[in-house]
Amino acid sequence: MEMWLQKANVLIEALPYIRRFHGKTIVVKYGGSAMVDHELKKSVIRDVALLKLVGFRPIIVHGGGKEITKWVNKVGLETNFINGLRVTDKPTMEVAEMVLNKINKGLVSMMEKTGLKAVGISGKDGTVLRVNKRMPGGKDIGYVGEIKEVNTQLLDTLLDNDFIPVICPIGSDDNYHSFNINADDAACAIATAVKASKLAFLTDIEGVYRDPLDKSSLISELTIPEAEEFLKSGNVGGGMLPKLQNCIDAIRSGVSRVHILDGRIEHCLLLEFFTDKGIGTAIIGENEERYYTGK
């Protein structure tokens, strides 16, 4: 009986979150180990299926850096990075686009097996992602794009017709050349453009720590002022620095809540979205209600 009561309590705890976000658009940036491990893939897809069935309107934005590197090396091309961005000449761009489209259609197939209606697109389709050439520090790193505009017409059409858009981060410039885009940047831009209520990053870390060496110092929630103060503290480094800045920028641009989650944890999306404390770090707008009361 106690086991059944625990299950009932879980559903009761989820109810206010289901009610609050029913009919709301959410964006999930899908990356890290959750894209590589088959069981984790299935877990994420099942989470998305449940979110859809309880009334959320999900959009998936995925990367594929590890798979691109593998195939670039297989065909005998060199892999180079400048400021964390892949140097992308024309042959590398062709490989990247091929690999990302392959990943994209694989995700769509997995979703459809669960009964979801999904459509895989790149940012080139319907001119969803328009870009300028990105020149970090004035350096030419090839076909790497910086988003200048998001056209939501195709996304709105898919969502309104009960489809889940699955987007790979390839955009086009004014001359319709293909450009590789950082997937985190693409997810932030899309979440802002569709006025998403939630943006979730699936990563290979548990969230944001006050002390990176102390696993008990995980921060459940940060307001914008707290996050900015935390950035200034010098306790944020590596890949978390641009990710946290992306979160702040997304909130400033109108996204209600941004979540940094460990995609290696099974059903991480459900645990974060439908429980009071969650399992990762949520960055919230200054006027947003804090969900976790510490009780």
C-alpha contacts under 8 A as a table, 3 or more apart, distances in Angstrom:
res1	aa1	res2	aa2	distance
1	M	4	W	5.22
1	M	5	L	6.28
2	E	5	L	5.03
2	E	6	Q	6.22
3	M	6	Q	5.15
3	M	7	K	6.43
4	W	7	K	5.08
4	W	8	A	6.25
5	L	8	A	4.96
5	L	9	N	6.14
6	Q	9	N	5.04
6	Q	10	V	6.30
7	K	10	V	5.13
7	K	11	L	6.53
8	A	11	L	5.20
8	A	12	I	6.25
9	N	12	I	4.95
9	N	13	E	6.05
10	V	13	E	5.14
10	V	14	A	6.30
10	V	275	T	7.80
11	L	14	A	5.09
11	L	15	L	6.30
12	I	15	L	5.22
12	I	16	P	7.93
13	E	16	P	6.97
13	E	274	F	6.92
13	E	275	T	6.18
13	E	276	D	7.25
14	A	17	Y	5.53
14	A	18	I	6.25
14	A	274	F	4.50
14	A	275	T	6.06
15	L	18	I	5.14
15	L	19	R	6.15
15	L	274	F	7.78
16	P	19	R	5.05
16	P	20	R	6.01
17	Y	20	R	5.05
17	Y	21	F	6.12
17	Y	273	F	7.09
17	Y	274	F	5.88
18	I	21	F	5.51
18	I	22	H	5.72
18	I	54	V	6.69
18	I	55	G	7.63
18	I	274	F	7.44
19	R	22	H	5.41
21	F	24	K	5.12
21	F	55	G	7.61
21	F	56	F	6.42
21	F	197	S	7.61
22	H	54	V	6.88
22	H	55	G	4.64
22	H	56	F	5.31
23	G	55	G	5.28
23	G	56	F	5.24
23	G	57	R	6.24
24	K	55	G	7.65
24	K	56	F	5.47
24	K	57	R	5.79
24	K	196	A	7.11
24	K	197	S	6.19
25	T	56	F	6.19
25	T	57	R	4.45
25	T	58	P	5.82
25	T	59	I	7.46
25	T	194	V	7.52
25	T	195	K	7.52
25	T	196	A	4.91
25	T	197	S	5.90
25	T	198	K	7.16
26	I	56	F	7.01
26	I	57	R	6.02
26	I	58	P	4.91
26	I	59	I	6.21
26	I	191	A	7.39
26	I	196	A	5.18
26	I	197	S	5.75
26	I	198	K	4.70
26	I	199	L	5.83
26	I	200	A	7.92
27	V	58	P	5.79
27	V	59	I	4.74
27	V	60	I	5.90
27	V	61	V	7.24
27	V	187	A	6.95
27	V	190	I	7.82
27	V	191	A	5.88
27	V	196	A	6.67
27	V	198	K	6.27
27	V	199	L	4.73
27	V	200	A	6.34
28	V	58	P	7.22
28	V	59	I	6.23
28	V	60	I	4.97
28	V	61	V	6.15
28	V	187	A	7.45
28	V	199	L	5.82
28	V	200	A	4.80
28	V	201	F	6.16
28	V	202	L	7.46
29	K	60	I	6.09
29	K	61	V	4.81
29	K	62	H	5.68
29	K	63	G	7.90
29	K	183	A	7.38
29	K	184	D	6.79
29	K	187	A	5.85
29	K	199	L	7.50
29	K	200	A	6.01
29	K	201	F	4.85
29	K	202	L	6.11
30	Y	34	A	7.43
30	Y	35	M	7.05
30	Y	60	I	6.73
30	Y	61	V	6.01
30	Y	62	H	4.65
30	Y	63	G	6.74
30	Y	201	F	6.65
30	Y	202	L	5.43
30	Y	203	T	7.92
31	G	34	A	6.21
31	G	35	M	5.60
31	G	62	H	6.02
31	G	63	G	5.74
31	G	64	G	7.15
31	G	201	F	7.71
31	G	202	L	5.70
31	G	203	T	6.12
31	G	263	G	7.82
32	G	35	M	5.84
32	G	36	V	7.28
32	G	202	L	6.81
32	G	203	T	5.18
32	G	204	D	5.64
32	G	263	G	7.05
33	S	36	V	5.07
33	S	37	D	6.02
33	S	40	L	7.76
33	S	203	T	7.46
33	S	204	D	6.39
33	S	263	G	6.80
33	S	264	R	6.23
34	A	37	D	5.74
34	A	38	H	7.82
34	A	40	L	5.05
34	A	41	K	5.49
34	A	44	V	7.43
34	A	202	L	7.50
34	A	203	T	7.92
34	A	263	G	5.33
34	A	264	R	5.87
35	M	38	H	7.58
35	M	40	L	7.38
35	M	41	K	5.88
35	M	64	G	7.92
36	V	40	L	7.83
36	V	41	K	7.29
37	D	40	L	5.32
37	D	41	K	6.19
38	H	41	K	4.98
38	H	42	K	6.39
39	E	42	K	5.15
39	E	43	S	6.28
40	L	43	S	4.90
40	L	44	V	6.24
40	L	263	G	7.67
40	L	264	R	6.72
40	L	265	I	7.82
40	L	266	E	6.34
41	K	44	V	5.27
41	K	45	I	6.26
42	K	45	I	5.13
42	K	46	R	6.11
42	K	110	M	7.66
43	S	46	R	5.19
43	S	47	D	6.22
43	S	266	E	5.87
43	S	267	H	5.67
44	V	47	D	5.03
44	V	48	V	6.23
44	V	266	E	7.59
44	V	267	H	6.35
44	V	268	C	7.76
44	V	269	L	7.42
45	I	48	V	5.07
45	I	49	A	6.13
45	I	110	M	7.19
45	I	111	M	6.14
45	I	114	T	7.97
46	R	49	A	4.93
46	R	50	L	6.28
46	R	114	T	7.37
46	R	267	H	7.96
47	D	50	L	5.22
47	D	51	L	6.21
47	D	267	H	6.04
47	D	269	L	6.28
47	D	270	L	6.20
48	V	51	L	5.02
48	V	52	K	6.10
48	V	58	P	7.18
48	V	269	L	7.96
49	A	52	K	5.13
49	A	53	L	6.16
49	A	111	M	7.62
49	A	114	T	7.16
49	A	116	L	6.57
50	L	53	L	4.99
50	L	54	V	6.24
51	L	54	V	5.44
51	L	55	G	6.58
51	L	56	F	5.37
51	L	57	R	7.77
51	L	58	P	7.48
51	L	270	L	7.95
52	K	55	G	5.34
52	K	56	F	4.90
52	K	57	R	6.05
52	K	58	P	6.61
53	L	56	F	7.25
57	R	159	L	6.73
57	R	164	I	7.39
58	P	164	I	6.05
58	P	165	P	7.61
59	I	164	I	5.81
59	I	165	P	5.21
59	I	166	V	6.26
59	I	167	I	7.81
60	I	164	I	7.48
60	I	165	P	6.24
60	I	166	V	4.72
60	I	167	I	6.09
61	V	166	V	5.97
61	V	167	I	4.77
61	V	168	C	6.01
61	V	169	P	7.25
61	V	183	A	7.02
61	V	186	A	7.43
61	V	187	A	5.83
62	H	104	N	7.71
62	H	166	V	7.55
62	H	167	I	6.39
62	H	168	C	5.53
62	H	169	P	7.10
62	H	183	A	6.37
63	G	100	L	7.28
63	G	168	C	6.54
63	G	169	P	6.81
63	G	182	N	7.78
63	G	183	A	5.25
64	G	67	E	5.43
64	G	68	I	6.12
64	G	99	V	7.63
64	G	100	L	6.20
64	G	103	I	7.39
65	G	68	I	5.06
65	G	69	T	6.16
66	K	69	T	5.18
66	K	70	K	6.29
67	E	70	K	5.06
67	E	71	W	6.36
67	E	99	V	7.04
68	I	71	W	5.27
68	I	72	V	5.97
68	I	95	V	7.08
68	I	96	A	5.55
68	I	99	V	6.10
68	I	100	L	7.64
69	T	72	V	5.07
69	T	73	N	6.15
69	T	79	T	6.74
70	K	73	N	5.38
70	K	74	K	6.20
71	W	74	K	4.77
71	W	75	V	6.30
71	W	95	V	7.10
71	W	99	V	7.70
72	V	75	V	5.52
72	V	76	G	6.54
72	V	77	L	5.37
72	V	78	E	6.97
72	V	79	T	7.00
72	V	92	T	6.62
72	V	95	V	6.55
72	V	96	A	7.92
73	N	76	G	5.07
73	N	77	L	5.48
73	N	78	E	6.49
73	N	79	T	7.17
74	K	77	L	7.55
77	L	92	T	7.30
79	T	86	R	7.34
79	T	87	V	7.35
80	N	86	R	5.94
80	N	87	V	5.53
81	F	84	G	5.56
81	F	85	L	5.15
81	F	86	R	4.46
81	F	87	V	5.50
82	I	85	L	5.24
82	I	86	R	6.57
82	I	87	V	6.77
82	I	141	I	7.66
83	N	136	P	7.45
85	L	182	N	7.74
86	R	141	I	7.52
86	R	144	V	7.75
87	V	141	I	4.73
87	V	142	G	6.06
87	V	143	Y	7.79
87	V	144	V	7.54
88	T	91	P	7.86
88	T	92	T	5.37
88	T	93	M	5.67
88	T	141	I	6.14
88	T	142	G	4.84
88	T	143	Y	5.24
88	T	144	V	6.42
88	T	180	N	7.68
89	D	92	T	5.30
89	D	93	M	6.06
89	D	141	I	7.49
89	D	142	G	5.02
89	D	143	Y	6.13
90	K	93	M	5.00
90	K	94	E	6.32
90	K	142	G	7.52
90	K	143	Y	7.03
91	P	94	E	5.14
91	P	95	V	6.44
92	T	95	V	5.11
92	T	96	A	6.07
93	M	96	A	5.00
93	M	97	E	6.08
93	M	143	Y	6.68
93	M	178	S	7.59
93	M	179	F	7.22
93	M	180	N	6.93
94	E	97	E	5.31
94	E	98	M	6.22
95	V	98	M	5.15
95	V	99	V	6.11
96	A	99	V	5.20
96	A	100	L	6.02
96	A	180	N	7.50
97	E	100	L	5.25
97	E	101	N	6.09
97	E	170	I	7.06
97	E	180	N	7.75
98	M	101	N	5.34
98	M	102	K	6.27
99	V	102	K	5.07
99	V	103	I	6.28
100	L	103	I	5.09
100	L	104	N	6.01
100	L	168	C	6.15
100	L	169	P	7.98
101	N	104	N	4.86
101	N	105	K	6.26
101	N	122	S	7.47
101	N	168	C	6.96
102	K	105	K	5.44
102	K	106	G	6.28
103	I	106	G	5.10
103	I	107	L	6.33
104	N	107	L	5.33
104	N	108	V	6.40
104	N	120	G	5.85
104	N	121	I	7.50
104	N	166	V	6.80
104	N	167	I	7.10
104	N	168	C	6.41
105	K	108	V	4.97
105	K	109	S	6.19
105	K	120	G	6.04
106	G	109	S	5.16
106	G	110	M	6.39
107	L	110	M	5.15
107	L	111	M	6.27
107	L	166	V	7.76
108	V	111	M	5.12
108	V	112	E	6.18
108	V	118	A	5.75
108	V	119	V	6.48
108	V	120	G	6.10
108	V	166	V	7.05
109	S	112	E	5.16
109	S	113	K	6.32
110	M	113	K	5.22
110	M	114	T	6.88
111	M	114	T	5.36
111	M	115	G	6.79
111	M	116	L	5.45
111	M	117	K	7.32
111	M	118	A	6.62
112	E	115	G	5.02
112	E	116	L	4.85
112	E	117	K	5.97
112	E	118	A	6.56
113	K	116	L	7.25
116	L	163	F	7.70
116	L	164	I	7.69
117	K	162	D	6.91
117	K	163	F	4.90
117	K	164	I	6.19
118	A	163	F	5.05
118	A	164	I	4.48
118	A	165	P	5.96
118	A	166	V	6.90
119	V	158	L	7.90
119	V	163	F	6.56
119	V	164	I	6.21
119	V	165	P	5.20
119	V	166	V	5.99
120	G	165	P	6.10
120	G	166	V	4.64
120	G	167	I	6.01
120	G	168	C	7.92
121	I	124	K	7.83
121	I	125	D	6.17
121	I	165	P	7.12
121	I	166	V	6.13
121	I	167	I	5.08
121	I	168	C	6.54
122	S	125	D	5.64
122	S	128	V	7.96
122	S	167	I	5.23
122	S	168	C	4.73
122	S	169	P	6.23
122	S	170	I	5.59
122	S	171	G	7.20
123	G	126	G	7.59
123	G	127	T	6.39
123	G	128	V	4.87
123	G	129	L	4.61
123	G	130	R	7.72
123	G	167	I	6.66
123	G	168	C	6.53
123	G	169	P	5.88
123	G	170	I	5.05
123	G	171	G	4.70
123	G	172	S	7.49
124	K	127	T	4.94
124	K	128	V	6.02
124	K	129	L	6.15
124	K	130	R	7.67
124	K	170	I	6.27
124	K	171	G	4.86
124	K	172	S	5.64
124	K	178	S	7.57
125	D	128	V	6.10
126	G	151	N	7.62
126	G	153	Q	7.71
126	G	154	L	6.03
127	T	130	R	6.27
127	T	150	V	7.84
127	T	151	N	6.36
127	T	171	G	7.61
127	T	172	S	7.29
128	V	149	E	7.93
128	V	150	V	5.32
128	V	151	N	4.53
128	V	152	T	6.29
128	V	153	Q	7.82
128	V	154	L	7.19
128	V	155	L	7.92
128	V	171	G	7.56
129	L	147	I	6.56
129	L	148	K	7.83
129	L	149	E	6.15
129	L	150	V	4.97
129	L	151	N	6.58
129	L	170	I	7.50
129	L	171	G	4.89
129	L	172	S	6.67
130	R	147	I	5.90
130	R	148	K	5.86
130	R	149	E	5.16
130	R	150	V	6.39
130	R	151	N	7.95
130	R	171	G	5.69
130	R	172	S	5.30
130	R	173	D	5.67
130	R	174	D	7.50
131	V	145	G	5.35
131	V	146	E	5.18
131	V	147	I	4.33
131	V	148	K	5.11
131	V	149	E	6.84
131	V	171	G	6.20
131	V	172	S	5.82
131	V	173	D	4.98
131	V	174	D	7.73
131	V	179	F	7.60
132	N	145	G	5.57
132	N	146	E	5.26
132	N	147	I	6.44
132	N	148	K	6.44
132	N	173	D	5.88
133	K	142	G	7.94
133	K	143	Y	6.87
133	K	144	V	6.07
133	K	145	G	4.82
133	K	146	E	6.08
133	K	173	D	7.60
133	K	179	F	7.86
134	R	140	D	7.67
134	R	141	I	7.64
134	R	143	Y	7.97
134	R	144	V	5.59
134	R	145	G	5.02
134	R	146	E	5.17
135	M	138	G	4.93
135	M	139	K	5.14
135	M	140	D	5.45
135	M	141	I	6.78
136	P	139	K	5.52
136	P	140	D	7.53
136	P	141	I	7.94
141	I	144	V	6.67
143	Y	178	S	7.12
143	Y	179	F	4.81
143	Y	180	N	6.15
144	V	179	F	5.16
144	V	180	N	4.82
144	V	181	I	5.95
145	G	171	G	7.11
145	G	179	F	5.18
145	G	180	N	5.76
145	G	181	I	5.20
146	E	181	I	6.73
147	I	150	V	7.53
147	I	171	G	7.95
147	I	181	I	7.76
147	I	185	D	7.88
147	I	186	A	7.40
147	I	189	A	7.50
150	V	189	A	6.99
150	V	190	I	6.56
150	V	193	A	6.36
151	N	154	L	7.49
151	N	193	A	7.87
152	T	155	L	5.11
152	T	156	D	5.89
152	T	193	A	6.86
152	T	194	V	6.66
153	Q	156	D	5.25
153	Q	157	T	6.25
154	L	157	T	5.09
154	L	158	L	6.27
155	L	158	L	5.18
155	L	159	L	6.14
155	L	165	P	6.69
156	D	159	L	5.18
156	D	160	D	5.93
157	T	160	D	5.23
157	T	161	N	6.24
158	L	161	N	5.20
158	L	162	D	6.45
158	L	163	F	5.07
158	L	164	I	6.83
158	L	165	P	6.63
159	L	162	D	5.19
159	L	163	F	5.28
159	L	164	I	6.33
159	L	165	P	7.33
160	D	163	F	7.49
168	C	183	A	7.76
169	P	180	N	6.46
169	P	181	I	5.26
169	P	182	N	6.84
169	P	183	A	5.59
169	P	186	A	6.17
170	I	178	S	6.55
170	I	179	F	5.64
170	I	180	N	4.97
170	I	181	I	5.81
171	G	178	S	5.78
171	G	179	F	5.22
171	G	180	N	6.60
171	G	181	I	6.88
172	S	175	N	7.49
172	S	176	Y	4.93
172	S	177	H	5.23
172	S	178	S	4.78
172	S	179	F	5.76
173	D	176	Y	5.07
173	D	177	H	5.66
173	D	178	S	7.08
173	D	179	F	7.43
174	D	177	H	7.64
181	I	185	D	7.27
181	I	186	A	6.69
182	N	185	D	5.35
182	N	186	A	6.31
183	A	186	A	4.93
183	A	187	A	6.12
184	D	187	A	5.16
184	D	188	C	6.26
184	D	201	F	7.87
184	D	243	K	7.31
184	D	246	N	7.56
185	D	188	C	5.20
185	D	189	A	6.15
185	D	246	N	7.18
186	A	189	A	5.19
186	A	190	I	6.08
187	A	190	I	5.22
187	A	191	A	5.99
187	A	199	L	7.80
188	C	191	A	5.15
188	C	192	T	6.12
188	C	199	L	7.54
188	C	246	N	6.74
188	C	247	C	7.60
188	C	250	A	5.78
189	A	192	T	5.20
189	A	193	A	6.15
189	A	250	A	7.63
190	I	193	A	5.04
190	I	194	V	6.17
191	A	194	V	5.44
191	A	195	K	5.95
191	A	196	A	5.02
191	A	198	K	7.81
191	A	199	L	6.47
191	A	250	A	7.46
191	A	255	V	6.72
192	T	195	K	5.06
192	T	196	A	6.39
192	T	250	A	6.17
192	T	253	S	5.99
192	T	254	G	6.21
192	T	255	V	5.90
193	A	196	A	7.78
195	K	254	G	6.36
195	K	255	V	5.96
196	A	199	L	6.86
196	A	254	G	7.91
196	A	255	V	5.45
196	A	256	S	7.16
197	S	255	V	5.58
197	S	256	S	4.91
197	S	257	R	6.31
198	K	255	V	6.42
198	K	256	S	6.03
198	K	257	R	4.93
198	K	258	V	5.68
198	K	259	H	7.54
199	L	255	V	7.27
199	L	257	R	6.46
199	L	258	V	4.68
199	L	259	H	6.19
200	A	258	V	5.68
200	A	259	H	4.52
200	A	260	I	6.00
200	A	261	L	7.11
201	F	258	V	7.84
201	F	259	H	6.09
201	F	260	I	4.95
201	F	261	L	6.00
202	L	260	I	6.49
202	L	261	L	5.10
202	L	262	D	5.84
202	L	263	G	4.72
203	T	206	E	7.74
203	T	260	I	7.10
203	T	261	L	5.95
203	T	262	D	5.15
203	T	263	G	5.33
203	T	264	R	7.74
204	D	261	L	7.96
204	D	262	D	5.36
204	D	263	G	6.10
204	D	264	R	6.41
205	I	261	L	7.02
205	I	262	D	5.06
205	I	263	G	7.85
206	E	218	L	7.75
206	E	260	I	7.65
206	E	261	L	5.85
206	E	262	D	4.54
206	E	279	I	7.56
206	E	280	G	5.79
206	E	281	T	7.98
207	G	218	L	6.61
207	G	219	I	7.33
207	G	260	I	5.40
207	G	261	L	5.73
207	G	262	D	6.72
207	G	280	G	4.85
207	G	281	T	5.07
208	V	212	P	7.98
208	V	218	L	5.83
208	V	219	I	5.79
208	V	240	M	7.91
208	V	260	I	7.66
208	V	280	G	7.63
208	V	281	T	5.99
209	Y	212	P	5.29
209	Y	214	D	7.47
209	Y	215	K	7.22
209	Y	217	S	5.26
209	Y	218	L	4.38
209	Y	219	I	5.72
210	R	214	D	7.93
210	R	217	S	5.45
210	R	218	L	6.55
210	R	219	I	6.78
210	R	235	N	6.99
211	D	214	D	5.30
211	D	215	K	7.73
211	D	217	S	6.09
211	D	235	N	6.80
212	P	215	K	7.02
212	P	217	S	7.86
212	P	235	N	7.32
214	D	217	S	5.64
215	K	218	L	6.36
218	L	280	G	7.71
218	L	281	T	7.50
219	I	222	L	7.18
219	I	280	G	7.64
219	I	281	T	5.77
220	S	277	K	6.74
220	S	278	G	7.14
220	S	279	I	7.33
220	S	280	G	6.10
220	S	281	T	4.55
220	S	282	A	6.08
220	S	292	Y	7.75
221	E	281	T	5.49
221	E	282	A	4.69
221	E	283	I	5.76
221	E	284	I	7.17
221	E	290	R	7.70
221	E	292	Y	7.76
222	L	226	E	5.68
222	L	227	A	5.73
222	L	281	T	7.39
222	L	282	A	6.26
222	L	283	I	4.75
222	L	284	I	6.22
223	T	226	E	5.13
223	T	227	A	6.05
223	T	283	I	5.69
223	T	284	I	5.02
223	T	285	G	5.95
223	T	286	E	5.88
224	I	227	A	5.03
224	I	228	E	6.09
224	I	248	I	6.31
224	I	251	I	7.77
224	I	283	I	6.88
224	I	284	I	6.59
224	I	285	G	6.09
224	I	286	E	6.31
225	P	228	E	5.15
225	P	229	E	6.10
225	P	286	E	7.81
226	E	229	E	5.11
226	E	230	F	6.04
227	A	230	F	4.93
227	A	231	L	6.22
227	A	244	L	7.75
227	A	248	I	7.42
227	A	283	I	7.52
228	E	231	L	5.08
228	E	232	K	6.44
228	E	248	I	7.81
229	E	232	K	5.15
229	E	233	S	6.35
230	F	233	S	5.07
230	F	234	G	7.35
230	F	235	N	7.06
230	F	236	V	7.46
231	L	234	G	6.16
231	L	235	N	7.07
231	L	236	V	6.10
231	L	241	L	7.42
233	S	236	V	7.60
234	G	237	G	7.40
236	V	240	M	6.44
236	V	241	L	5.70
237	G	240	M	5.87
237	G	241	L	5.33
238	G	241	L	6.05
239	G	242	P	6.18
239	G	243	K	6.55
240	M	243	K	4.98
240	M	244	L	5.87
241	L	244	L	5.42
241	L	245	Q	6.31
242	P	245	Q	4.97
242	P	246	N	6.02
243	K	246	N	4.98
243	K	247	C	6.32
244	L	247	C	4.96
244	L	248	I	6.35
245	Q	248	I	5.08
245	Q	249	D	6.15
246	N	249	D	5.08
246	N	250	A	6.10
247	C	250	A	5.15
247	C	251	I	6.31
247	C	258	V	6.00
247	C	283	I	6.95
248	I	251	I	5.22
248	I	252	R	6.15
248	I	283	I	7.50
249	D	252	R	5.06
249	D	253	S	6.16
250	A	253	S	5.04
250	A	254	G	6.50
250	A	255	V	5.58
250	A	258	V	7.68
251	I	254	G	5.26
251	I	255	V	4.68
251	I	256	S	6.04
251	I	257	R	6.74
251	I	258	V	7.22
251	I	283	I	7.87
251	I	284	I	7.02
251	I	285	G	5.95
252	R	255	V	7.29
252	R	285	G	7.58
255	V	258	V	7.30
256	S	284	I	6.35
256	S	285	G	6.00
256	S	288	E	7.18
257	R	282	A	6.60
257	R	283	I	5.80
257	R	284	I	4.74
257	R	285	G	6.69
258	V	282	A	5.58
258	V	283	I	5.11
258	V	284	I	6.56
259	H	280	G	6.86
259	H	281	T	5.67
259	H	282	A	4.40
259	H	283	I	6.28
260	I	280	G	5.74
260	I	281	T	5.27
260	I	282	A	6.47
261	L	268	C	6.86
261	L	269	L	7.73
261	L	272	E	7.76
261	L	279	I	7.10
261	L	280	G	4.73
261	L	281	T	6.77
262	D	265	I	5.90
262	D	268	C	6.82
262	D	280	G	6.78
263	G	266	E	7.30
263	G	268	C	6.23
264	R	268	C	7.84
265	I	268	C	5.40
267	H	270	L	5.52
267	H	271	L	6.35
268	C	271	L	5.12
268	C	272	E	6.08
268	C	279	I	7.27
269	L	272	E	5.25
269	L	273	F	5.96
270	L	273	F	5.22
270	L	274	F	5.55
270	L	275	T	7.76
271	L	274	F	5.69
271	L	275	T	5.74
271	L	278	G	5.62
271	L	279	I	6.39
272	E	275	T	6.04
272	E	277	K	7.48
272	E	278	G	3.98
272	E	279	I	5.42
272	E	280	G	6.61
273	F	278	G	6.74
274	F	278	G	7.41
275	T	278	G	5.27
276	D	291	Y	5.98
276	D	292	Y	5.21
276	D	293	T	7.83
277	K	291	Y	7.28
277	K	292	Y	5.02
277	K	293	T	7.97
277	K	294	G	7.67
278	G	281	T	7.87
284	I	288	E	6.08
284	I	290	R	7.85
285	G	288	E	5.13
290	R	293	T	7.09
292	Y	295	K	7.82
